Amino acid sequence: MPAMRFLLTTFGCQMNQADAQRIRGILAGLGYAETVEEEEADLILFNTCCVRQHAEQRLISRVQALTALKRRRPGLLLGVAGCMAQEHQGTLLSLLPLVDLVFGPNDIETLPDLLEKARHAPATGEFEIRGGFTGEQADGIVLDRPFSAFVNIIRGCTNFCSYCIVPSVRGPEVSRAPEEVLGFVADLVGRGVREITLLGQNVNAYGRDLGMAEGFVSLLERLQDLAGLRWIRFLTSHPRDFSAAAIDRLARLDKVCEQFHLPVQAGSDRILALMNRGYTRRHYLDLVAHVRRAVPAASLSTDLICGFPSETDAEFEETLSLVREVRFESAYMYYYSPRPGTTAANLPGLLPEEERKHRLARLIEVQNRIAWEESQSLVGRTLEVLLEGPSERTPGHLLGKTRTGRAVDCAAPPSLVGTFQAVRIDRARSWTLSGTLLTPP
């Protein structure tokens, strides 16, 4: 009998990408093979995000577009996983009656049972938020790239930023035991992984629920000693919980890449308080200054929301001035979108959508100019690059990334995929760099 085939589409953050590794591993263990063609699939799964309404609308459109295929092939199973499944578990099946199985981000291990039930009975779409980790093994995940892996170290969130739905769908913070993380990463390295990205809604809170002081940096220090591991990345950091002492300690770890994602969200103290971010503009700028002193080669990126309820023109200008002062290499930028179930959804002073869009356009213009200027400063330098795969833009080129996360393309043979190479940067766009390989085979 030919193998059953699945098609998996993942929306949203790196946490969802890590969940996708687990989903692929479970399906491979059940005898499924992956396909990219809808017509070939026996199972089509969507791993979803609910942080912004746009991601939800994309999911609804994608599922509805499968109506004709489902009619032609009634044995085809459709599944919705992830945060949107968790948030809308009571209404999702009525909204999308084509769906056969639904499960949340902490219920991935139930997938085999859900598949069996879906073949015999309609889905119920009801489940609990489960906390903790369930003995995930390195040989139970399937990696997009055999040399690079995402590693969840803490799940959930207890920050309750006023605009964010994540605590409601992923539950409270639960840290993975240090020995389990170390063993998991050691097994990955044994499989050929050379780069890991440690993940959490707030990695700086790692170990707090286990009674550990500065547990995150302590974990980094232990991973530093793991032979065979080359690069360590992490995200996301919460500015409130990233201490100067932690920065000084990680600055001494040469395997930790000089890449810091520090979501600031806004530049006004009043707006930051309304967002329940737990820090001030001055605190954030002092943190950035400390990072730059301790790690001179640091690359900083951020998240920004403009048009928050009641934000004045002057407060928006404070965000622009912060962006100009910090000079982020990149930023994820959005205009505020109310999410039902969050505190901010009930705040007065929602700005007209056109005004929110206008502010976003101005923010993007300022940040893109800074990103382009920062990229130009790298022309002529030689950087270490992990070559990840073929470039879609340029045949015969490979695309990779630097320690600071910059995308780099260069002419190189496919045999160098997964290797670390020296590349001289010749040209620069806002984020992607182009260069010449200096260590050809």
C-alpha positions as CSV (number, residue, x, y, z in Angstrom):
1,M,0.0,0.0,0.0
2,P,1.3,3.5,-0.8
3,A,2.1,5.7,2.2
4,M,-0.6,8.1,3.4
5,R,0.4,11.7,2.7
6,F,0.0,14.9,4.7
7,L,0.3,18.6,3.8
8,L,1.2,20.9,6.8
9,T,0.9,24.7,6.6
10,T,2.1,26.7,9.5
11,F,1.2,30.3,10.3
12,G,2.7,32.6,12.9
13,C,5.7,32.6,15.2
14,Q,8.7,30.4,15.7
15,M,6.8,28.6,18.6
16,N,4.5,27.4,15.9
17,Q,7.5,26.3,13.8
18,A,8.7,24.3,16.7
19,D,5.3,22.7,17.1
20,A,5.4,21.8,13.4
21,Q,8.6,19.8,14.0
22,R,6.6,17.7,16.5
23,I,3.6,17.3,14.3
24,R,5.8,16.1,11.4
25,G,7.6,13.7,13.7
26,I,4.3,12.2,15.0
27,L,2.9,11.8,11.5
28,A,6.2,10.2,10.2
29,G,5.9,7.7,13.1
30,L,2.4,6.9,11.9
31,G,3.7,6.1,8.4
32,Y,2.7,9.4,6.7
33,A,4.9,11.0,4.1
34,E,4.9,14.8,3.5
35,T,3.7,16.4,0.3
36,V,3.3,19.9,-0.9
37,E,0.4,19.1,-3.3
38,E,-3.2,19.4,-2.0
39,E,-4.4,16.8,-4.6
40,E,-1.9,14.2,-3.2
41,A,-2.8,14.7,0.5
42,D,-4.8,12.4,2.6
43,L,-4.5,14.8,5.5
44,I,-4.3,18.6,5.3
45,L,-3.3,20.3,8.5
46,F,-3.2,24.0,9.3
47,N,-1.1,25.0,12.3
48,T,-2.5,28.4,13.2
49,C,-1.9,31.7,14.9
50,C,-4.5,34.0,16.5
51,V,-2.4,37.0,17.6
52,R,-3.8,39.1,14.8
53,Q,-7.0,39.0,12.9
54,H,-5.3,38.8,9.5
55,A,-3.8,35.4,10.3
56,E,-7.3,34.1,11.2
57,Q,-8.8,35.4,8.0
58,R,-6.0,33.7,6.0
59,L,-6.9,30.4,7.7
60,I,-10.6,30.7,7.0
61,S,-10.0,31.5,3.3
62,R,-7.6,28.6,2.9
63,V,-10.0,26.0,4.5
64,Q,-13.0,27.4,2.5
65,A,-10.9,27.1,-0.7
66,L,-10.8,23.3,-0.1
67,T,-14.5,22.8,-0.4
68,A,-14.4,21.4,-4.0
69,L,-11.5,19.1,-3.2
70,K,-13.3,17.8,-0.1
71,R,-16.4,17.0,-2.1
72,R,-14.4,15.1,-4.7
73,R,-12.5,13.2,-2.0
74,P,-14.7,12.7,1.0
75,G,-11.9,10.6,2.7
76,L,-9.6,13.6,2.9
77,L,-9.2,14.8,6.5
78,L,-8.8,18.5,7.3
79,G,-7.3,19.6,10.6
80,V,-6.8,22.8,12.4
81,A,-4.1,23.0,15.2
82,G,-2.5,25.8,17.1
83,C,-3.6,29.0,18.9
84,M,-6.6,29.7,16.7
85,A,-7.9,26.2,17.4
86,Q,-7.5,26.8,21.1
87,E,-9.1,30.2,21.1
88,H,-12.1,29.3,19.0
89,Q,-12.6,25.7,20.0
90,G,-16.2,26.2,20.8
91,T,-17.1,27.8,17.5
92,L,-14.5,26.7,15.0
93,L,-16.4,23.7,13.7
94,S,-19.6,25.7,13.1
95,L,-17.5,28.3,11.3
96,L,-15.6,25.7,9.3
97,P,-17.8,22.6,9.0
98,L,-15.3,21.0,6.6
99,V,-12.8,20.5,9.4
100,D,-12.5,16.9,10.8
101,L,-10.1,17.4,13.8
102,V,-9.1,20.3,16.0
103,F,-6.4,20.5,18.7
104,G,-4.4,23.1,20.6
105,P,-0.7,23.8,20.8
106,N,-0.3,21.7,24.0
107,D,-2.4,18.8,22.7
108,I,-0.1,17.7,19.8
109,E,0.5,14.3,21.4
110,T,-3.2,13.5,21.0
111,L,-2.9,13.7,17.2
112,P,-2.8,9.9,16.7
113,D,-6.0,9.4,18.7
114,L,-7.7,12.4,16.9
115,L,-6.9,10.9,13.5
116,E,-8.4,7.6,14.4
117,K,-11.5,9.2,15.8
118,A,-11.8,11.5,12.8
119,R,-12.1,8.5,10.5
120,H,-15.1,7.2,12.3
121,A,-16.9,10.2,14.0
122,P,-17.3,14.0,13.7
123,A,-14.9,16.1,15.6
124,T,-16.0,17.8,18.9
125,G,-13.4,20.5,19.0
126,E,-13.4,20.6,22.8
127,F,-10.2,20.2,24.8
128,E,-8.3,21.7,27.7
129,I,-5.2,23.8,27.9
130,R,-2.5,21.4,29.0
131,G,0.6,22.7,30.8
132,G,4.1,21.4,30.9
133,F,6.1,19.2,28.6
134,T,5.3,15.6,27.7
135,G,8.6,13.9,27.2
136,E,9.3,15.2,23.7
137,Q,12.3,13.3,22.3
138,A,14.8,14.5,19.7
139,D,14.1,11.4,17.5
140,G,10.4,12.3,17.6
141,I,10.7,15.5,15.6
142,V,11.3,16.1,11.9
143,L,13.5,19.1,11.0
144,D,13.1,21.4,8.0
145,R,16.9,21.6,7.9
146,P,18.9,18.8,9.5
147,F,21.5,21.1,10.9
148,S,19.2,23.6,12.6
149,A,16.4,23.1,15.2
150,F,14.0,25.0,17.3
151,V,13.9,24.0,21.0
152,N,11.0,25.0,23.3
153,I,12.3,25.7,26.8
154,I,9.3,27.4,28.3
155,R,5.7,27.3,27.3
156,G,2.9,29.7,28.1
157,C,2.9,33.3,29.3
158,T,1.9,35.1,32.5
159,N,2.6,38.7,31.4
160,F,-0.9,39.6,30.3
161,C,0.0,42.4,28.0
162,S,-3.3,44.2,27.5
163,Y,-3.5,43.6,23.7
164,C,-2.4,40.0,23.7
165,I,-4.5,36.8,23.6
166,V,-1.5,34.4,24.0
167,P,-1.9,33.8,27.8
168,S,-5.4,32.7,27.2
169,V,-4.5,30.1,24.5
170,R,-1.1,28.9,25.7
171,G,-1.7,28.9,29.4
172,P,0.7,30.0,32.2
173,E,4.5,29.7,32.1
174,V,5.9,26.2,32.5
175,S,9.6,25.6,32.2
176,R,11.1,22.5,30.7
177,A,13.5,20.8,33.2
178,P,17.2,21.8,32.5
179,E,18.4,18.2,32.3
180,E,15.7,17.5,29.8
181,V,16.7,20.4,27.6
182,L,20.3,19.5,27.8
183,G,19.6,15.9,26.9
184,F,17.3,16.9,24.1
185,V,19.9,19.3,22.6
186,A,22.7,16.7,23.0
187,D,20.6,14.2,21.0
188,L,20.0,16.8,18.3
189,V,23.7,17.5,18.1
190,G,24.2,13.7,17.7
191,R,21.9,13.9,14.7
192,G,24.0,16.6,13.1
193,V,22.3,19.7,14.4
194,R,24.8,22.6,14.7
195,E,22.5,25.5,15.4
196,I,19.6,25.7,17.9
197,T,17.1,28.4,18.6
198,L,15.7,28.4,22.2
199,L,12.1,29.4,22.3
200,G,9.6,30.8,24.7
201,Q,7.0,33.6,24.9
202,N,9.5,35.1,27.4
203,V,12.8,33.1,27.6
204,N,14.1,35.3,30.4
205,A,11.4,33.9,32.7
206,Y,12.9,30.4,32.1
207,G,13.3,28.5,35.4
208,R,11.4,31.0,37.5
209,D,8.6,28.4,38.1
210,L,11.3,25.9,39.1
211,G,12.8,28.2,41.7
212,M,15.9,29.1,39.7
213,A,17.6,32.5,39.8
214,E,18.7,33.6,36.3
215,G,17.7,30.2,35.1
216,F,17.9,31.2,31.4
217,V,21.5,32.3,31.5
218,S,22.5,29.3,33.6
219,L,21.0,27.1,30.9
220,L,22.9,29.0,28.2
221,E,26.2,28.5,30.2
222,R,25.6,24.7,30.3
223,L,24.7,24.6,26.6
224,Q,27.9,26.5,25.8
225,D,29.9,23.4,27.0
226,L,28.1,21.0,24.6
227,A,30.7,19.7,22.1
228,G,29.5,19.9,18.5
229,L,27.0,22.7,19.0
230,R,28.1,25.8,17.0
231,W,25.5,28.5,17.3
232,I,22.8,29.3,20.0
233,R,20.0,31.7,19.3
234,F,17.0,32.6,21.5
235,L,13.7,34.5,21.4
236,T,11.7,36.2,22.6
237,S,13.1,38.3,25.4
238,H,10.9,40.5,27.6
239,P,12.7,43.8,28.4
240,R,11.3,43.8,31.9
241,D,13.0,40.5,32.8
242,F,16.3,40.9,30.9
243,S,18.8,42.0,33.6
244,A,22.2,43.7,33.2
245,A,23.8,40.8,35.1
246,A,22.3,38.3,32.6
247,I,23.6,40.3,29.7
248,D,27.1,40.4,31.1
249,R,27.1,36.7,31.7
250,L,25.9,35.7,28.2
251,A,28.3,38.2,26.6
252,R,31.1,35.8,27.7
253,L,29.5,32.8,25.8
254,D,31.0,32.6,22.3
255,K,28.3,30.2,21.0
256,V,25.5,32.6,21.8
257,C,24.9,34.6,18.6
258,E,24.9,38.4,18.9
259,Q,21.2,38.7,18.0
260,F,18.7,40.2,20.4
261,H,15.0,40.5,19.7
262,L,13.7,43.0,22.3
263,P,10.0,43.9,21.7
264,V,9.5,47.5,22.8
265,Q,6.0,47.9,21.3
266,A,5.8,51.7,21.9
267,G,7.9,54.7,22.9
268,S,5.5,56.5,25.2
269,D,5.4,55.7,28.9
270,R,1.6,56.2,29.1
271,I,1.0,53.8,26.2
272,L,3.5,51.3,27.7
273,A,1.5,51.4,30.9
274,L,-1.8,50.9,29.1
275,M,-0.2,47.9,27.4
276,N,0.9,46.5,30.8
277,R,4.4,46.1,29.6
278,G,6.0,46.6,33.0
279,Y,8.8,49.0,32.0
280,T,9.4,52.6,30.9
281,R,11.0,54.1,27.9
282,R,14.1,55.0,30.0
283,H,14.4,51.4,31.3
284,Y,14.3,50.1,27.7
285,L,16.9,52.6,26.4
286,D,19.2,51.7,29.4
287,L,18.8,48.0,28.5
288,V,19.7,48.7,24.9
289,A,22.8,50.7,26.0
290,H,23.9,47.9,28.2
291,V,23.5,45.3,25.4
292,R,25.6,47.5,23.1
293,R,28.3,48.0,25.7
294,A,28.5,44.3,26.6
295,V,28.1,42.9,23.1
296,P,29.4,45.6,20.7
297,A,28.5,43.5,17.6
298,A,24.9,43.0,18.7
299,S,22.1,43.2,16.2
300,L,18.8,44.5,17.7
301,S,15.3,43.8,16.4
302,T,11.9,44.6,17.9
303,D,8.1,44.5,17.7
304,L,6.2,47.8,17.4
305,I,2.5,48.6,17.6
306,C,1.2,52.0,16.5
307,G,-2.3,53.4,16.9
308,F,-3.0,51.9,20.3
309,P,-6.2,53.1,21.8
310,S,-6.0,56.8,22.8
311,E,-2.5,57.2,21.4
312,T,-1.9,60.8,20.5
313,D,0.1,62.3,17.7
314,A,2.8,63.3,20.2
315,E,2.9,59.8,21.7
316,F,3.3,58.2,18.3
317,E,6.2,60.7,17.6
318,E,7.8,59.3,20.8
319,T,7.8,55.8,19.2
320,L,9.4,57.2,16.0
321,S,12.0,59.0,18.1
322,L,12.8,55.8,20.0
323,V,13.2,53.9,16.7
324,R,15.6,56.6,15.4
325,E,17.6,56.5,18.7
326,V,18.0,52.8,18.9
327,R,18.4,52.1,15.2
328,F,17.0,48.6,15.0
329,E,18.3,46.4,12.2
330,S,14.8,45.1,11.7
331,A,11.3,45.3,13.2
332,Y,7.9,43.6,13.1
333,M,5.5,46.5,12.7
334,Y,1.7,46.5,13.0
335,Y,-1.1,48.9,13.6
336,Y,-3.3,48.0,16.6
337,S,-6.1,45.5,16.0
338,P,-8.5,44.7,18.8
339,R,-8.6,41.1,19.9
340,P,-11.7,39.9,21.7
341,G,-11.0,38.7,25.2
342,T,-8.1,41.2,25.8
343,T,-8.2,44.2,28.2
344,A,-7.2,46.6,25.4
345,A,-10.3,45.6,23.4
346,N,-12.4,47.5,26.0
347,L,-10.2,50.6,26.2
348,P,-11.8,53.9,25.0
349,G,-10.3,55.9,22.2
350,L,-9.9,53.4,19.4
351,L,-8.4,55.4,16.5
352,P,-10.0,55.2,13.0
353,E,-8.4,52.4,10.9
354,E,-7.2,54.9,8.3
355,E,-5.3,56.8,11.0
356,R,-3.7,53.6,12.3
357,K,-2.7,52.6,8.8
358,H,-1.2,56.1,8.2
359,R,0.9,55.8,11.3
360,L,2.1,52.4,10.3
361,A,3.2,53.6,6.9
362,R,5.2,56.4,8.5
363,L,6.7,53.9,11.0
364,I,7.7,51.5,8.2
365,E,9.3,54.4,6.2
366,V,11.5,55.4,9.2
367,Q,12.5,51.9,10.1
368,N,13.2,50.8,6.5
369,R,15.5,53.8,6.0
370,I,17.4,52.8,9.1
371,A,17.6,49.2,8.1
372,W,19.0,50.1,4.7
373,E,21.6,52.4,6.2
374,E,22.7,49.7,8.7
375,S,22.9,47.2,5.9
376,Q,25.2,49.5,3.8
377,S,27.6,49.7,6.8
378,L,28.3,45.9,6.3
379,V,29.4,46.2,2.7
380,G,33.1,45.2,2.4
381,R,33.1,43.2,5.6
382,T,33.7,39.5,5.8
383,L,31.1,37.6,7.8
384,E,30.6,34.0,8.9
385,V,27.5,32.5,7.2
386,L,25.6,29.3,7.8
387,L,24.5,28.3,4.3
388,E,20.9,27.0,4.5
389,G,19.7,26.2,1.0
390,P,19.1,27.4,-2.5
391,S,18.3,31.0,-3.2
392,E,14.9,31.4,-4.8
393,R,15.9,34.8,-6.3
394,T,19.2,33.8,-7.9
395,P,19.8,30.4,-9.6
396,G,23.2,28.9,-8.6
397,H,23.3,30.8,-5.3
398,L,22.8,29.6,-1.8
399,L,21.0,31.6,0.9
400,G,22.2,31.6,4.5
401,K,22.4,33.8,7.6
402,T,25.0,35.4,9.7
403,R,25.4,35.1,13.5
404,T,23.3,38.2,13.8
405,G,20.5,36.7,11.7
406,R,21.2,38.7,8.5
407,A,20.2,36.9,5.3
408,V,23.1,36.5,2.8
409,D,23.2,35.0,-0.6
410,C,26.3,34.0,-2.6
411,A,27.3,31.8,-5.5
412,A,28.1,28.4,-4.0
413,P,27.6,24.7,-4.8
414,P,24.7,22.7,-3.2
415,S,27.3,20.6,-1.4
416,L,28.0,23.5,1.0
417,V,24.4,23.5,2.4
418,G,24.7,23.2,6.2
419,T,28.2,24.4,6.4
420,F,29.7,27.6,7.9
421,Q,31.6,29.7,5.4
422,A,33.3,33.1,5.2
423,V,31.5,35.5,2.8
424,R,32.6,39.0,1.8
425,I,29.6,41.3,1.6
426,D,29.5,43.1,-1.8
427,R,25.9,44.5,-1.9
428,A,23.2,45.3,0.6
429,R,19.5,45.8,0.6
430,S,17.4,46.6,3.7
431,W,17.9,43.2,5.2
432,T,19.3,40.8,2.6
433,L,23.0,40.9,1.8
434,S,24.9,39.6,-1.2
435,G,28.5,38.5,-1.2
436,T,31.4,36.4,-2.5
437,L,32.3,33.1,-1.0
438,L,35.9,33.3,0.3
439,T,36.4,29.6,1.2
440,P,35.3,27.7,-1.9
441,P,35.8,23.9,-1.9
